Amino acid sequence: MKRKIIAAAALGAMLLAACGDDDKKSADTAVAGDQTAAECAAGKTVTDATLTIATGEPAFPPYIINDATPEDGQGFEAAVAMAVAGELGFDADSVVWIRTAFDAAIAPGPKDFDFNLQQYTITPERSEVVTFSQGYYTSSQAIFGLADSPAATAATLADLKGLKIGVAAGTTSLTYVEEVIQPDSEPFVFNDNAAAKEALDSNQIDAIVADLPTALYITAVEMEGTAVFGQIDGSGTDEFGLLLSKDNPLATCVDLALTALKDSGDLEAITTTWMSDYTEAPVISVD
């Protein structure tokens, strides 16, 4: 059964948006010293007078609603990206979206985009080869599957160890499965969540571990007869950041833009609009 999970009360714990004065202004008045975010960004993009934003292929809700047209700003990350673009001084006509594989963007080397967002968690290991902006969202890890899965009754991490767990490659969800859950058998690793869903639907695996908003969206909208069995206690430390090439000077400008969006309340409003239905689930104890 498709479900809509309303969780406005839980949203506050998930927001990164800092509380600021209501009258603080955005792009053209967000300053570091005397410099605005837009002034900072001048001449720092990979293509002059154009901001190139990358995301995944495919992109999916609630992060990007319309995979074919992320520039419409529909979806959490689409809206964040376009708001950052505005702060940097780029209107919609000056923004180009491209696609990258999740792992490819994290690899060392030059990038053909200015920033990439597809739920990249900021980690020390990744920060050795790429540069991240300040965070724009935090999320817990969650486990979901078919409603009659043996995972449905899990109350502690110990209850998950005997399961066949699927997870997307290159994600912090995979790291969490390997280092924290430590299942008895090797996890099933897929190129993306779409492939993991197919395996779940064909009963190749018992459950999938993913970030909580993704898990809630898939079970509420995309896969009938599924449920989120719980978010894992203490796992809500995954902080999403915009990914840039290593030591990219544009990172300072992006941070200025995000600070302006936090101070104005715009980031909080975007988060409330797109994520308030995807932040609450039962808790699975680590004990």
C-alpha positions as CSV (number, residue, x, y, z in Angstrom):
1,M,0.0,0.0,0.0
2,K,1.3,3.4,-0.9
3,R,1.8,5.5,2.2
4,K,2.5,9.1,2.9
5,I,4.5,9.6,6.1
6,I,4.0,13.0,7.7
7,A,6.8,13.9,10.0
8,A,6.9,17.7,10.5
9,A,7.7,17.2,14.2
10,A,10.8,15.2,13.3
11,L,12.1,17.6,10.7
12,G,13.8,19.9,13.1
13,A,16.4,17.3,14.0
14,M,17.2,16.7,10.4
15,L,17.7,20.3,9.3
16,L,21.2,21.8,8.9
17,A,19.8,25.3,8.3
18,A,21.2,27.7,10.8
19,C,18.9,30.1,12.6
20,G,19.5,33.6,11.4
21,D,18.0,37.0,11.4
22,D,14.9,37.2,9.2
23,D,16.1,40.3,7.6
24,K,19.4,39.0,6.4
25,K,19.6,39.1,2.6
26,S,20.7,36.5,0.1
27,A,23.0,36.5,-2.9
28,D,23.9,40.1,-3.4
29,T,24.3,40.9,0.3
30,A,25.9,37.6,1.5
31,V,29.4,38.9,2.3
32,A,32.8,37.6,3.4
33,G,34.4,40.9,4.2
34,D,33.1,43.0,1.3
35,Q,32.6,40.2,-1.2
36,T,29.3,38.7,-2.2
37,A,28.9,35.1,-3.3
38,A,28.3,36.3,-6.8
39,E,31.4,38.5,-6.9
40,C,33.4,35.6,-5.4
41,A,32.2,33.2,-8.2
42,A,33.2,35.5,-11.1
43,G,35.7,33.8,-13.4
44,K,35.8,30.6,-11.3
45,T,33.5,28.3,-13.3
46,V,34.6,25.6,-15.8
47,T,32.8,27.5,-18.6
48,D,32.8,31.3,-18.5
49,A,29.4,32.8,-17.6
50,T,27.9,29.4,-17.1
51,L,27.4,27.3,-14.0
52,T,27.6,23.5,-14.7
53,I,25.8,21.4,-12.1
54,A,26.1,17.6,-12.1
55,T,23.8,15.0,-10.6
56,G,23.2,11.2,-11.0
57,E,21.8,9.2,-13.8
58,P,19.0,8.5,-13.0
59,A,18.1,11.2,-10.5
60,F,15.2,10.3,-8.2
61,P,12.7,11.8,-5.8
62,P,12.6,13.4,-3.3
63,Y,15.9,14.8,-4.4
64,I,15.0,15.5,-8.0
65,I,11.4,15.1,-9.0
66,N,11.7,15.4,-12.8
67,D,14.7,13.4,-13.9
68,A,14.6,15.0,-17.4
69,T,14.4,18.6,-16.2
70,P,16.3,19.2,-12.9
71,E,16.6,22.8,-13.9
72,D,13.0,23.3,-12.9
73,G,14.0,23.2,-9.2
74,Q,11.5,20.5,-8.4
75,G,12.8,18.3,-5.6
76,F,15.1,18.9,-2.6
77,E,18.5,18.8,-4.3
78,A,17.2,20.5,-7.5
79,A,15.9,23.3,-5.4
80,V,19.1,23.6,-3.3
81,A,21.2,23.6,-6.5
82,M,19.1,26.3,-8.2
83,A,19.1,28.4,-5.0
84,V,22.9,28.2,-4.8
85,A,23.1,29.1,-8.4
86,G,21.0,32.2,-7.8
87,E,23.3,33.2,-4.9
88,L,26.3,32.8,-7.1
89,G,24.8,35.1,-9.7
90,F,23.5,32.7,-12.3
91,D,20.0,32.7,-13.5
92,A,18.3,29.6,-14.8
93,D,19.3,30.3,-18.4
94,S,23.0,30.3,-17.3
95,V,22.8,26.9,-15.6
96,V,23.7,23.7,-17.4
97,W,23.0,20.3,-15.9
98,I,25.0,17.2,-16.7
99,R,25.1,13.6,-15.4
100,T,27.8,11.6,-13.8
101,A,28.1,8.1,-12.2
102,F,28.2,8.4,-8.4
103,D,31.7,6.8,-8.1
104,A,33.2,8.7,-11.0
105,A,32.6,12.1,-9.4
106,I,34.5,11.0,-6.3
107,A,37.6,9.8,-8.3
108,P,40.7,12.0,-8.3
109,G,41.3,14.4,-11.2
110,P,39.8,17.3,-13.0
111,K,36.0,17.7,-13.3
112,D,33.8,18.9,-16.1
113,F,31.3,20.3,-13.6
114,D,31.4,23.1,-11.1
115,F,29.6,21.2,-8.4
116,N,27.9,17.8,-8.1
117,L,25.1,16.8,-5.7
118,Q,23.6,13.4,-5.4
119,Q,23.5,12.8,-1.6
120,Y,27.3,12.9,-1.2
121,T,28.2,12.4,2.4
122,I,31.2,14.4,3.6
123,T,33.9,12.0,4.8
124,P,37.6,12.4,5.5
125,E,38.5,9.7,2.9
126,R,36.6,11.5,0.1
127,S,38.0,14.9,1.2
128,E,41.4,13.6,0.3
129,V,40.6,13.7,-3.4
130,V,37.7,16.2,-3.7
131,T,36.5,19.3,-1.9
132,F,33.1,19.6,-0.2
133,S,31.1,22.6,0.6
134,Q,29.7,23.0,4.1
135,G,26.8,20.6,4.7
136,Y,23.2,21.3,3.5
137,Y,21.4,18.2,5.1
138,T,22.0,15.4,7.5
139,S,20.4,11.9,7.3
140,S,20.1,8.6,9.2
141,Q,20.7,5.2,7.7
142,A,17.5,3.1,7.3
143,I,16.6,-0.5,6.3
144,F,13.6,-1.4,4.2
145,G,12.2,-4.3,2.3
146,L,9.1,-6.3,1.4
147,A,6.5,-6.1,4.2
148,D,6.9,-9.9,4.9
149,S,10.7,-9.8,4.9
150,P,12.5,-11.5,7.9
151,A,13.9,-8.0,8.5
152,A,10.4,-6.7,9.4
153,T,10.8,-7.7,13.0
154,A,14.3,-6.3,13.5
155,A,14.7,-4.3,16.7
156,T,18.4,-4.3,17.2
157,L,21.5,-4.5,14.9
158,A,21.9,-8.2,16.0
159,D,18.6,-8.9,14.3
160,L,20.1,-7.7,11.0
161,K,23.2,-9.8,10.9
162,G,21.7,-12.9,9.4
163,L,20.0,-11.1,6.6
164,K,20.9,-10.8,2.9
165,I,21.4,-7.1,2.7
166,G,21.6,-5.1,-0.5
167,V,23.2,-1.7,-0.8
168,A,24.4,0.8,-3.5
169,A,28.1,0.8,-4.4
170,G,30.3,3.7,-3.3
171,T,27.9,5.0,-0.7
172,T,28.3,5.6,3.0
173,S,25.4,3.1,3.4
174,L,27.8,0.4,2.2
175,T,30.4,1.5,4.6
176,Y,27.8,1.5,7.4
177,V,26.7,-2.1,6.5
178,E,30.3,-3.3,6.4
179,E,31.6,-1.6,9.5
180,V,28.6,-1.3,11.8
181,I,26.0,-3.9,10.9
182,Q,28.6,-6.4,9.9
183,P,26.2,-9.0,8.5
184,D,27.2,-12.7,8.6
185,S,27.4,-12.9,4.8
186,E,28.9,-10.3,2.4
187,P,26.4,-7.6,1.4
188,F,25.0,-7.6,-2.1
189,V,26.4,-4.5,-3.7
190,F,24.6,-2.9,-6.7
191,N,25.4,-0.1,-9.0
192,D,22.6,2.0,-7.6
193,N,19.4,1.8,-5.7
194,A,17.4,1.0,-8.8
195,A,19.3,-2.2,-9.3
196,A,18.9,-3.0,-5.6
197,K,15.2,-2.5,-5.8
198,E,15.0,-5.1,-8.7
199,A,16.9,-7.6,-6.5
200,L,14.5,-7.0,-3.6
201,D,11.5,-7.4,-5.8
202,S,12.8,-10.8,-7.1
203,N,13.6,-11.9,-3.5
204,Q,17.4,-12.1,-4.1
205,I,17.9,-10.0,-1.0
206,D,16.0,-9.5,2.3
207,A,16.4,-5.8,2.7
208,I,18.2,-2.7,1.5
209,V,20.1,-0.1,3.5
210,A,19.9,3.5,2.3
211,D,19.6,7.0,3.6
212,L,16.2,7.5,5.4
213,P,14.6,9.9,2.9
214,T,15.4,7.6,0.0
215,A,14.0,4.6,1.9
216,L,10.8,6.4,2.9
217,Y,10.2,7.6,-0.7
218,I,10.8,4.2,-2.3
219,T,8.4,2.5,0.2
220,A,5.7,5.2,0.1
221,V,5.7,5.8,-3.7
222,E,7.7,3.4,-5.8
223,M,7.3,-0.1,-4.4
224,E,4.0,-1.5,-3.3
225,G,4.1,-3.9,-0.4
226,T,7.3,-2.6,1.1
227,A,8.0,-0.9,4.4
228,V,10.8,0.9,6.3
229,F,11.6,-1.3,9.2
230,G,13.6,1.3,11.0
231,Q,16.3,4.0,11.0
232,I,19.4,2.9,12.8
233,D,20.0,4.6,16.2
234,G,23.0,6.9,16.2
235,S,23.4,6.8,12.4
236,G,22.2,10.3,11.8
237,T,25.6,11.8,11.2
238,D,25.7,11.6,7.4
239,E,26.1,15.2,6.3
240,F,25.5,15.9,2.6
241,G,27.7,18.4,0.9
242,L,28.2,19.8,-2.7
243,L,31.1,18.1,-4.3
244,L,33.8,20.1,-6.2
245,S,37.2,19.2,-7.6
246,K,40.0,19.2,-5.1
247,D,41.0,22.7,-3.9
248,N,38.5,24.3,-6.3
249,P,38.4,28.1,-5.4
250,L,34.7,28.1,-6.2
251,A,34.2,26.1,-2.9
252,T,34.6,29.3,-0.9
253,C,31.9,31.0,-3.1
254,V,29.5,28.0,-2.7
255,D,30.0,28.2,1.1
256,L,29.1,31.9,1.0
257,A,26.0,31.0,-1.0
258,L,24.9,28.3,1.4
259,T,25.5,30.5,4.4
260,A,23.3,33.1,2.8
261,L,20.5,30.6,2.2
262,K,20.8,29.4,5.9
263,D,20.8,33.0,7.3
264,S,17.8,34.0,5.2
265,G,15.8,30.9,6.1
266,D,15.6,29.8,2.5
267,L,17.4,26.5,3.0
268,E,15.1,25.7,5.9
269,A,12.1,26.5,3.7
270,I,13.4,24.3,0.9
271,T,14.0,21.5,3.3
272,T,10.5,21.8,4.8
273,T,8.9,21.8,1.3
274,W,10.6,18.8,0.0
275,M,11.7,16.6,2.9
276,S,9.1,16.9,5.7
277,D,7.4,13.7,4.5
278,Y,10.6,11.7,4.6
279,T,12.2,12.1,8.0
280,E,10.5,9.7,10.5
281,A,10.6,6.0,11.0
282,P,10.9,3.6,14.0
283,V,14.4,3.3,15.5
284,I,16.5,0.1,15.5
285,S,18.7,-0.1,18.5
286,V,22.4,-0.6,18.3
287,D,22.4,-2.6,21.5
